[in-house]
Amino acid sequence: MYIEPVECAPEQAFPRAILRQRWADLTFLHWAVAPQLVAPLLPAGTRPDTLDGLSYVGLIGFRMVGLGLGCGPGVPYLGSFWETNVRLYSVDGTGRRAVVFRSLDASRLLMVLAARATLRLPYMWSAMRLDRDGDRRTYRCRRRWPGPRGAASRMVVRVGGAIAEPTPLEHFVTARWGLHTRAYGRTRHLPNWHPRWPLHRAELLHLDDELVTAAGLPAPTGPPASVLYSPGVPVRFGPPVALRPSR
């Protein structure tokens, strides 16, 4: 069965962008997980994507900057906010690799409501901040709505040197060109495109997290399999496409 290759910089696969934004100051934490453990959490028509027999759970903190429609400018004030997401990795029947978000905590309530209403993405309204101290980054998140209220996360990383050539795992968890979501009775694929990630190795100094378990996943055991940082990339999203029902 065909599965699209993991490409670090493919061509844009959609003719027009419906959304534009920039992702900045990203930290990626990933833990290996058995595919059968996460399979029930994925939308119908998708299955866990794997590397060497393992799938991965990601905890990613970053800043969304300049979210806007189409080719227009970013929405003032509302279009820039902090976000922390918990995600899994999926592949559908046509071989498209993507991410599946189990939760997306964001600091702008209006954007949370819009994303929940349009694509049924599991956005949550949270108080968030990022503190920078030299090469150290501290991400804080505390959920406000809808719940579990008070679920919190604090991660501290030290940013290291730039990565000239990412490993297969580093490609696998970052070179993702779409998301799968279940909305209005159909599983949909929403494609995205951005330039190749500028990645840095990073060291996890501290983690106190409740978001992974709040997303219905077991608490991570042991250190992450991968810790990465990126200063960010500009991103475009194309129109969503409904998956065809399997025969």
PASE-138185 format. One line per 3 residues: number of its first residue (from 0); their letters; for each residue x, z, y of N, C-alpha, C. Coordinates in nm, 2 decimals. Each point is the difference from the previous one (the first is absolute). Layout:
// residues N
NUM) A) X,Z,Y,X,Z,Y,X,Z,Y  ...
This chain:
// residues 247
0) MYI) 0.08,0.00,-0.12,-0.08,0.00,0.12,0.09,0.00,0.13  -0.04,-0.09,0.09,0.08,-0.01,0.12,-0.01,0.12,0.09  0.12,0.05,0.05,0.00,0.10,0.11,0.10,-0.05,0.10
3) EPV) -0.04,0.00,0.13,0.08,-0.05,0.10,0.13,0.08,0.01  0.11,-0.07,0.03,0.13,0.07,0.01,0.00,0.10,0.11  0.09,0.10,-0.01,0.03,0.09,0.11,0.09,-0.07,0.10
6) ECA) -0.05,-0.05,0.11,0.07,-0.07,0.10,0.02,0.09,0.12  0.12,0.01,0.06,0.02,0.08,0.11,-0.03,-0.06,0.13  -0.02,-0.14,0.01,-0.03,-0.07,0.12,-0.07,-0.13,-0.03
9) PEQ) -0.12,0.00,-0.05,-0.07,-0.12,-0.03,-0.05,-0.06,0.13  -0.05,-0.13,-0.01,-0.07,-0.06,0.12,-0.14,0.06,0.01  -0.05,0.00,0.12,-0.14,0.05,0.03,-0.09,-0.09,-0.08
12) AFP) -0.09,0.07,-0.08,-0.08,-0.07,-0.10,-0.14,-0.03,0.06  -0.03,0.04,0.12,-0.14,-0.02,0.06,0.01,-0.08,0.13  -0.09,-0.08,0.03,0.01,-0.09,0.12,-0.02,0.08,0.14
15) RAI) -0.07,0.11,0.00,-0.02,0.07,0.13,0.00,0.15,-0.03  0.04,0.07,0.10,0.00,0.15,0.00,-0.13,0.05,0.06  -0.06,0.10,-0.07,-0.12,0.07,0.05,0.04,0.13,0.07
18) LRQ) 0.12,0.05,-0.04,0.05,0.13,0.06,0.15,-0.02,0.02  0.05,0.07,0.11,0.14,0.01,0.02,0.03,0.14,0.04  0.12,0.05,-0.04,0.05,0.13,0.03,0.15,0.01,-0.03
21) RWA) 0.05,0.12,0.03,0.14,0.02,-0.03,0.01,0.14,-0.08  0.07,0.00,-0.11,0.03,0.12,-0.07,0.14,0.05,0.04  0.01,0.13,0.05,0.13,0.05,0.05,0.03,0.13,-0.06
24) DLT) 0.13,0.04,-0.01,0.05,0.13,-0.04,-0.06,0.04,-0.14  0.02,-0.09,-0.09,-0.06,0.02,-0.14,0.09,0.08,-0.09  -0.05,0.09,-0.07,0.07,0.07,-0.11,-0.09,-0.02,-0.13
27) FLH) 0.07,-0.05,-0.10,-0.07,-0.03,-0.13,0.06,0.10,-0.11  -0.09,0.08,-0.06,0.03,0.08,-0.11,-0.07,-0.06,-0.12  0.07,-0.01,-0.12,-0.07,-0.05,-0.12,0.04,0.07,-0.12
30) WAV) -0.10,0.03,-0.09,0.02,0.06,-0.13,-0.06,-0.09,-0.11  0.07,0.00,-0.11,-0.04,-0.08,-0.11,-0.13,0.07,-0.07  -0.08,-0.08,-0.05,-0.12,0.05,-0.07,-0.04,-0.10,-0.11
33) APQ) -0.06,0.06,-0.11,-0.04,-0.08,-0.11,-0.12,-0.09,0.04  0.00,-0.13,-0.03,-0.10,-0.09,0.05,-0.14,0.04,-0.05  -0.01,0.06,-0.12,-0.14,0.04,-0.05,-0.05,0.11,0.08
36) LVA) 0.08,0.08,0.07,-0.05,0.11,0.08,-0.07,-0.05,0.13  0.05,-0.11,0.05,-0.06,-0.04,0.13,-0.10,-0.12,-0.02  0.00,-0.06,-0.11,-0.09,-0.11,-0.03,-0.15,0.03,0.04
39) PLL) -0.05,0.12,-0.03,-0.14,0.03,0.03,-0.03,0.01,0.15  0.11,0.01,0.08,-0.02,0.02,0.15,0.01,-0.13,0.07  0.02,-0.12,-0.07,0.01,-0.13,0.07,-0.14,-0.07,0.00
42) PAG) -0.01,-0.09,0.10,-0.13,-0.07,0.01,-0.02,-0.09,-0.12  -0.13,-0.03,-0.03,-0.03,-0.09,-0.11,0.07,-0.14,0.02  0.05,-0.05,-0.11,0.07,-0.13,0.01,0.14,0.01,0.02
45) TRP) 0.06,0.12,0.02,0.14,0.02,0.02,0.05,0.10,-0.11  0.13,-0.01,-0.02,0.07,0.09,-0.09,0.13,0.05,0.06  0.06,0.11,-0.05,0.12,0.05,0.06,0.11,-0.11,-0.01
48) DTL) 0.08,-0.02,0.11,0.12,-0.08,0.00,0.11,0.09,-0.05  0.09,-0.06,-0.08,0.11,0.09,-0.06,0.13,-0.07,0.02  0.10,0.09,-0.01,0.14,-0.05,0.00,0.07,0.08,-0.11
51) DGL) 0.05,-0.07,-0.10,0.06,0.06,-0.12,-0.09,0.10,-0.07  -0.13,-0.03,0.00,-0.10,0.08,-0.07,-0.06,0.11,0.08  0.05,0.02,0.13,-0.05,0.11,0.08,-0.07,-0.05,0.12
54) SYV) -0.10,0.07,0.05,-0.06,-0.02,0.13,0.05,0.11,0.09  -0.05,-0.01,0.13,0.05,0.10,0.10,-0.11,0.05,0.09  0.02,0.12,0.05,-0.08,0.06,0.10,0.08,0.01,0.13
57) GLI) -0.05,-0.05,0.11,0.07,0.01,0.12,-0.07,0.09,0.11  0.09,0.07,0.07,-0.04,0.08,0.12,0.08,-0.05,0.11  -0.08,-0.06,0.10,0.07,-0.07,0.11,-0.05,0.05,0.13
60) GFR) 0.09,0.04,0.09,-0.03,0.04,0.13,0.06,-0.10,0.10  -0.08,-0.03,0.11,0.05,-0.10,0.10,-0.09,0.00,0.12  0.04,-0.08,0.10,-0.08,-0.02,0.12,-0.06,-0.14,0.01
63) MVG) -0.13,-0.01,0.02,-0.06,-0.13,0.02,0.01,-0.02,0.15  0.04,-0.12,0.04,0.02,-0.04,0.14,-0.07,-0.13,0.03  -0.09,0.00,0.11,-0.05,-0.12,0.05,-0.10,-0.07,-0.09
66) LGL) -0.08,0.07,-0.07,-0.10,-0.07,-0.09,-0.10,-0.08,0.09  -0.01,-0.13,-0.04,-0.09,-0.08,0.08,-0.06,-0.11,-0.09  -0.10,-0.07,0.05,-0.07,-0.10,-0.07,0.07,-0.14,0.02
69) GCG) 0.01,-0.08,-0.11,0.05,-0.13,0.01,0.13,-0.02,0.08  0.00,-0.09,0.09,0.12,-0.02,0.08,-0.01,0.08,0.13  -0.10,0.08,0.02,-0.01,0.08,0.12,0.09,0.12,0.01
72) PGV) 0.01,0.06,0.12,0.09,0.12,0.02,-0.05,0.12,-0.08  0.08,0.09,-0.02,-0.04,0.13,-0.06,-0.10,0.07,0.08  -0.09,0.08,-0.07,-0.10,0.08,0.07,0.07,0.11,0.07
75) PYL) -0.01,0.02,0.13,0.06,0.11,0.08,-0.04,0.13,-0.06  0.10,0.09,-0.01,-0.02,0.14,-0.05,-0.05,0.01,-0.14  -0.12,-0.06,-0.03,-0.06,0.02,-0.14,0.08,-0.08,-0.10
78) GSF) 0.08,-0.10,0.04,0.07,-0.09,-0.10,0.13,0.06,-0.04  0.04,0.11,0.05,0.13,0.06,-0.04,-0.03,0.15,-0.05  0.05,0.03,-0.12,-0.02,0.13,-0.05,0.09,0.03,-0.12
81) WET) 0.00,0.12,-0.04,0.08,0.04,-0.12,-0.09,-0.02,-0.13  0.07,-0.03,-0.11,-0.07,-0.02,-0.13,0.09,0.06,-0.11  -0.07,0.05,-0.10,0.07,0.04,-0.12,-0.09,-0.05,-0.12
84) NVR) 0.05,-0.08,-0.09,-0.08,-0.04,-0.11,0.05,0.03,-0.14  -0.09,0.01,-0.09,0.03,0.02,-0.14,-0.04,-0.13,-0.07  0.09,-0.07,-0.07,-0.03,-0.13,-0.05,0.05,-0.02,-0.15
87) LYS) -0.07,-0.09,-0.06,0.04,-0.05,-0.14,0.02,-0.15,0.01  0.05,-0.05,-0.11,0.04,-0.14,-0.01,-0.08,-0.08,-0.11  -0.06,-0.11,0.04,-0.10,-0.07,-0.08,0.04,-0.15,-0.01
90) VDG) -0.06,-0.06,-0.10,0.00,-0.14,-0.02,-0.13,-0.05,-0.05  -0.05,-0.11,0.05,-0.14,-0.05,-0.04,0.01,-0.12,-0.10  -0.11,-0.05,-0.03,-0.01,-0.10,-0.10,0.07,-0.13,0.03
93) TGR) 0.02,-0.03,0.13,0.07,-0.12,0.04,0.15,0.02,0.02  0.05,0.13,-0.03,0.14,0.03,0.01,0.05,0.05,0.13  -0.09,0.02,0.09,0.04,0.05,0.14,0.03,0.15,-0.01
96) RAV) 0.12,0.03,0.04,0.04,0.14,0.01,-0.05,0.06,0.14  -0.03,0.13,0.00,-0.05,0.06,0.12,0.01,0.15,-0.01  -0.05,0.07,0.10,0.00,0.14,0.00,-0.15,0.04,0.00
99) VFR) -0.02,0.12,-0.05,-0.14,0.06,0.00,0.02,0.14,0.07  -0.07,0.02,0.11,0.01,0.12,0.07,-0.10,0.11,-0.06  0.06,0.11,-0.03,-0.09,0.11,-0.05,-0.04,0.09,0.12
102) SLD) 0.08,0.00,0.11,-0.04,0.06,0.12,0.09,-0.05,0.11  -0.06,-0.01,0.13,0.08,-0.04,0.11,-0.04,0.10,0.12  0.09,0.09,0.03,-0.03,0.10,0.10,0.05,-0.06,0.14
105) ASR) -0.09,0.00,0.10,0.04,-0.06,0.13,-0.05,0.09,0.11  0.06,-0.01,0.11,-0.02,0.09,0.11,-0.10,-0.05,0.11  -0.07,-0.11,-0.03,-0.10,-0.06,0.09,-0.13,-0.01,-0.07
108) LLM) -0.10,0.09,0.04,-0.12,0.00,-0.07,-0.08,-0.13,0.00  0.00,-0.07,0.11,-0.08,-0.12,0.01,0.06,-0.11,-0.10  0.13,-0.01,-0.01,0.06,-0.09,-0.10,-0.03,0.04,-0.14
111) VLA) -0.01,0.13,-0.03,-0.04,0.05,-0.13,-0.14,-0.05,-0.03  -0.09,0.02,0.09,-0.14,-0.04,-0.02,-0.01,-0.15,-0.02  0.07,-0.08,0.08,-0.01,-0.14,-0.01,0.05,-0.05,-0.14
114) ARA) 0.12,0.05,-0.04,0.06,-0.04,-0.13,-0.09,0.04,-0.12  -0.06,0.12,0.01,-0.09,0.04,-0.11,-0.13,-0.09,0.00  -0.05,-0.04,0.11,-0.12,-0.08,0.01,0.02,-0.14,-0.04
117) TLR) 0.11,-0.06,0.03,0.02,-0.15,-0.02,0.05,-0.03,-0.14  0.12,0.06,-0.04,0.05,-0.03,-0.13,0.00,0.12,-0.10  -0.08,0.11,0.04,-0.01,0.12,-0.09,0.13,0.06,-0.04
120) LPY) 0.10,-0.02,0.09,0.13,0.06,-0.02,-0.01,0.16,0.02  0.07,0.07,-0.09,-0.02,0.15,0.01,0.08,0.07,0.11  -0.03,-0.04,0.12,0.07,0.06,0.12,-0.06,0.14,0.02
123) MWS) 0.09,0.09,0.05,-0.03,0.14,0.03,0.05,0.03,0.14  -0.08,0.08,0.07,0.05,0.04,0.14,0.08,0.12,-0.01  0.12,0.00,0.05,0.10,0.11,-0.01,0.08,0.02,0.13
126) AMR) 0.05,0.12,0.01,0.09,0.03,0.11,0.14,-0.03,-0.06  0.08,-0.08,0.08,0.13,-0.05,-0.05,0.10,0.00,0.11  0.13,0.00,-0.04,0.11,-0.01,0.10,0.12,-0.04,-0.08
129) LDR) 0.10,-0.05,0.07,0.13,-0.03,-0.05,0.10,0.06,0.10  0.10,0.08,-0.05,0.10,0.05,0.08,0.13,-0.07,-0.04  0.08,-0.04,0.10,0.13,-0.06,-0.02,0.11,0.09,0.05
132) DGD) 0.10,0.02,-0.08,0.12,0.08,0.04,0.12,-0.07,-0.06  0.06,-0.09,0.08,0.12,-0.08,-0.05,-0.05,-0.09,-0.12  0.07,0.02,-0.11,-0.04,-0.08,-0.12,-0.11,0.07,-0.08
135) RRT) -0.06,0.11,0.05,-0.10,0.07,-0.08,-0.14,-0.04,0.05  -0.09,-0.02,-0.09,-0.14,-0.03,0.03,-0.09,0.11,-0.07  -0.09,0.06,0.08,-0.10,0.09,-0.06,-0.14,-0.05,0.02
138) YRC) -0.07,-0.02,-0.11,-0.14,-0.05,0.01,-0.09,0.11,-0.04  -0.10,0.02,0.09,-0.10,0.11,-0.03,-0.14,-0.06,0.01  -0.09,0.05,-0.09,-0.14,-0.05,-0.01,-0.09,0.11,-0.05
141) RRR) -0.11,0.02,0.07,-0.10,0.09,-0.05,-0.14,-0.06,0.02  -0.07,-0.01,-0.11,-0.13,-0.07,0.00,-0.11,0.07,0.07  -0.08,-0.07,0.08,-0.11,0.05,0.07,-0.14,-0.04,-0.07
144) WPG) -0.01,-0.13,-0.04,-0.12,-0.05,-0.05,0.02,-0.12,-0.08  -0.07,-0.03,-0.11,-0.11,0.08,-0.05,0.04,0.11,-0.10  0.12,0.00,-0.06,0.04,0.11,-0.08,0.08,-0.05,-0.12
147) PRG) 0.07,0.09,-0.07,-0.02,0.15,0.02,0.07,0.04,0.14  -0.08,0.06,0.08,0.05,0.04,0.13,0.11,0.10,-0.01  0.10,-0.03,0.08,0.12,0.09,0.00,0.11,-0.05,-0.09
150) AAS) -0.03,-0.10,-0.09,0.11,-0.06,-0.08,0.11,-0.04,0.08  0.12,0.04,-0.03,0.12,-0.02,0.09,0.12,-0.06,-0.07  0.08,-0.05,0.08,0.13,-0.06,-0.05,0.11,0.02,0.11
153) RMV) 0.12,0.04,-0.05,0.11,0.01,0.09,0.12,-0.06,-0.08  0.06,-0.11,0.05,0.12,-0.05,-0.07,0.11,-0.02,0.11  0.12,0.04,-0.04,0.12,-0.01,0.08,0.10,-0.09,-0.07
156) VRV) 0.05,-0.10,0.07,0.10,-0.09,-0.06,0.12,-0.01,0.09  0.11,-0.04,-0.05,0.12,-0.03,0.07,0.03,-0.15,-0.02  0.00,-0.08,0.10,0.02,-0.15,-0.01,0.14,-0.03,-0.02
159) GGA) 0.03,-0.08,-0.10,0.13,-0.04,-0.04,0.04,-0.14,0.04  0.09,-0.06,-0.07,0.05,-0.14,0.04,-0.10,-0.11,-0.04  0.02,-0.11,0.07,-0.08,-0.12,-0.03,0.03,-0.05,-0.14
162) IAE) -0.10,-0.06,-0.06,0.01,-0.05,-0.14,0.02,-0.15,0.01  0.11,-0.05,-0.04,0.03,-0.15,0.00,-0.09,-0.07,-0.10  0.00,0.05,-0.12,-0.08,-0.06,-0.11,-0.08,0.10,-0.08
165) PTP) -0.13,0.01,0.02,-0.08,0.10,-0.06,0.00,-0.01,-0.16  -0.01,0.11,-0.07,-0.01,-0.01,-0.14,-0.14,-0.05,-0.04  -0.02,-0.04,-0.13,-0.13,-0.05,-0.05,-0.11,0.10,0.03
168) LEH) 0.02,0.13,-0.01,-0.10,0.10,0.03,-0.03,0.00,0.15  0.10,-0.01,0.08,-0.02,0.00,0.15,-0.08,-0.12,0.04  0.03,-0.12,-0.06,-0.09,-0.11,0.02,-0.14,0.02,-0.05
171) FVT) -0.01,0.05,-0.11,-0.13,0.02,-0.07,-0.10,0.08,0.09  0.05,0.11,0.06,-0.09,0.09,0.07,-0.02,-0.04,0.15  0.08,-0.10,0.05,-0.01,-0.03,0.14,-0.05,-0.15,0.02
174) ARW) 0.04,-0.09,-0.09,-0.03,-0.14,0.02,-0.14,-0.03,-0.05  -0.10,0.05,0.08,-0.14,-0.01,-0.04,-0.08,-0.08,0.11  -0.07,-0.10,-0.04,-0.06,-0.10,0.09,-0.15,0.00,0.00
177) GLH) -0.06,0.12,-0.03,-0.15,0.01,0.00,-0.04,0.13,-0.05  -0.13,0.03,0.02,-0.06,0.12,-0.06,-0.13,-0.04,-0.07  -0.03,0.08,-0.10,-0.13,-0.01,-0.07,-0.09,0.12,0.04
180) TRA) -0.12,-0.03,0.02,-0.10,0.10,0.04,-0.14,-0.03,-0.06  -0.08,0.09,-0.03,-0.14,-0.02,-0.04,-0.09,0.02,0.11  -0.07,-0.10,0.04,-0.09,0.00,0.12,-0.13,-0.07,-0.03
183) YGR) -0.11,0.06,0.02,-0.13,-0.06,-0.01,-0.02,-0.07,-0.14  0.04,0.07,-0.10,-0.03,-0.05,-0.14,0.10,-0.10,-0.05  0.11,-0.04,0.08,0.10,-0.09,-0.04,0.14,0.05,0.02
186) TRH) 0.09,-0.04,-0.09,0.14,0.03,0.03,0.05,-0.11,0.08  0.07,0.04,0.11,0.06,-0.10,0.09,0.15,0.01,0.02  0.06,-0.11,0.03,0.14,-0.01,0.02,0.02,-0.03,0.15
189) LPN) 0.08,0.08,0.07,0.02,-0.02,0.14,0.15,-0.03,0.01  0.04,-0.13,0.03,0.14,-0.04,0.01,0.07,0.05,0.13  0.13,0.02,-0.01,0.07,0.03,0.12,0.14,-0.07,0.00
192) WHP) 0.06,-0.01,0.11,0.14,-0.06,0.01,0.08,0.07,0.11  0.13,0.02,-0.03,0.09,0.05,0.10,0.14,-0.05,-0.03  0.09,0.01,0.09,0.14,-0.04,-0.04,0.06,0.10,-0.10
195) RWP) 0.11,-0.04,-0.06,0.07,0.08,-0.10,0.02,0.14,0.06  -0.02,0.10,-0.08,0.02,0.14,0.04,0.15,0.03,0.04  0.02,0.06,0.11,0.14,0.06,0.02,-0.01,0.14,-0.06
198) LHR) 0.07,0.02,-0.11,-0.01,0.13,-0.07,0.12,0.08,0.01  -0.01,0.13,0.00,0.11,0.10,-0.01,-0.03,0.09,-0.11  0.11,0.05,-0.06,-0.01,0.11,-0.10,-0.03,0.12,0.08
201) AEL) -0.06,0.10,-0.06,-0.04,0.12,0.07,0.01,0.12,-0.10  0.02,0.12,0.05,0.01,0.12,-0.08,-0.12,0.09,0.03  -0.08,0.04,-0.10,-0.11,0.09,0.02,0.05,0.14,0.01
204) LHL) -0.02,0.06,0.11,0.05,0.14,0.03,-0.10,0.10,-0.03  -0.13,-0.04,0.02,-0.11,0.10,-0.02,-0.13,-0.07,-0.03  -0.08,0.04,-0.09,-0.13,-0.05,-0.02,-0.10,0.11,-0.04
207) DDE) -0.11,0.01,0.08,-0.11,0.09,-0.04,-0.12,-0.08,0.02  -0.06,-0.05,-0.11,-0.10,-0.10,0.01,-0.12,0.03,-0.08  -0.12,-0.01,0.06,-0.13,0.01,-0.07,-0.08,-0.13,-0.01
210) LVT) 0.05,-0.10,0.07,-0.08,-0.13,0.01,0.00,-0.07,-0.14  0.11,0.00,-0.07,0.00,-0.07,-0.13,-0.11,0.06,-0.10  0.00,0.13,-0.01,-0.10,0.06,-0.09,-0.14,-0.02,0.06
213) AAG) -0.02,0.01,0.13,-0.13,-0.03,0.07,-0.05,-0.14,-0.03  0.09,-0.09,-0.03,-0.03,-0.14,-0.03,-0.04,-0.02,-0.15  0.00,0.11,-0.08,-0.04,-0.01,-0.14,0.11,-0.02,-0.09
216) LPA) 0.12,0.02,0.04,0.12,-0.03,-0.08,0.07,0.13,-0.03  0.07,0.01,-0.12,0.07,0.12,-0.03,0.11,0.03,0.10  0.04,0.12,0.02,0.10,0.04,0.10,0.14,-0.06,-0.06
219) PTG) 0.08,-0.06,0.09,0.12,-0.05,-0.04,0.09,0.11,-0.06  0.07,-0.04,-0.11,0.10,0.10,-0.06,0.14,-0.06,0.02  0.09,0.08,0.05,0.13,-0.04,0.02,0.02,-0.08,0.13
222) PPA) 0.13,-0.04,0.03,0.02,-0.07,0.12,-0.05,-0.15,-0.01  -0.03,-0.06,0.11,-0.04,-0.14,0.00,0.10,-0.09,-0.07  -0.05,-0.11,-0.06,0.08,-0.10,-0.06,0.06,-0.09,0.11
225) SVL) -0.06,0.00,0.12,0.05,-0.08,0.11,-0.04,0.06,0.13  0.10,0.01,0.10,-0.03,0.05,0.13,0.06,-0.11,0.10  -0.08,-0.06,0.08,0.04,-0.11,0.09,-0.05,0.03,0.14
228) YSP) 0.07,-0.06,0.10,-0.05,0.00,0.14,0.01,-0.14,0.05  -0.09,-0.03,0.09,0.01,-0.13,0.08,-0.04,0.02,0.14  0.08,-0.06,0.10,-0.05,0.01,0.14,-0.13,-0.08,0.02
231) GVP) -0.03,-0.09,-0.09,-0.13,-0.07,0.01,0.00,-0.15,0.01  -0.12,-0.06,-0.01,-0.02,-0.14,0.01,-0.13,-0.03,0.07  -0.01,-0.12,0.06,-0.14,-0.05,0.04,-0.07,-0.05,-0.12
234) VRF) -0.13,0.01,0.00,-0.08,-0.03,-0.12,-0.13,-0.08,0.05  -0.03,-0.10,-0.09,-0.13,-0.07,0.02,-0.08,0.01,-0.13  -0.13,0.01,0.02,-0.10,0.00,-0.11,-0.09,-0.12,0.00
237) GPP) -0.02,-0.06,-0.12,-0.09,-0.11,-0.01,-0.14,0.04,-0.04  -0.09,-0.09,-0.01,-0.14,0.03,-0.04,-0.01,0.05,-0.14  -0.09,0.10,-0.03,-0.01,0.05,-0.14,-0.07,-0.11,-0.09
240) VAL) 0.04,0.01,-0.12,-0.06,-0.10,-0.10,-0.05,0.08,-0.12  -0.12,-0.02,-0.04,-0.06,0.07,-0.12,0.06,-0.05,-0.13  0.03,0.09,-0.09,0.05,-0.04,-0.13,-0.12,-0.06,-0.08
243) RPS) 0.03,-0.10,-0.08,-0.10,-0.06,-0.08,-0.03,0.10,-0.12  -0.12,0.01,-0.04,-0.03,0.09,-0.11,0.07,-0.05,-0.13  0.05,0.09,-0.08,0.06,-0.05,-0.13,-0.10,-0.05,-0.10
246) R) 0.04,-0.10,-0.07,-0.09,-0.06,-0.10,0.01,0.07,-0.13
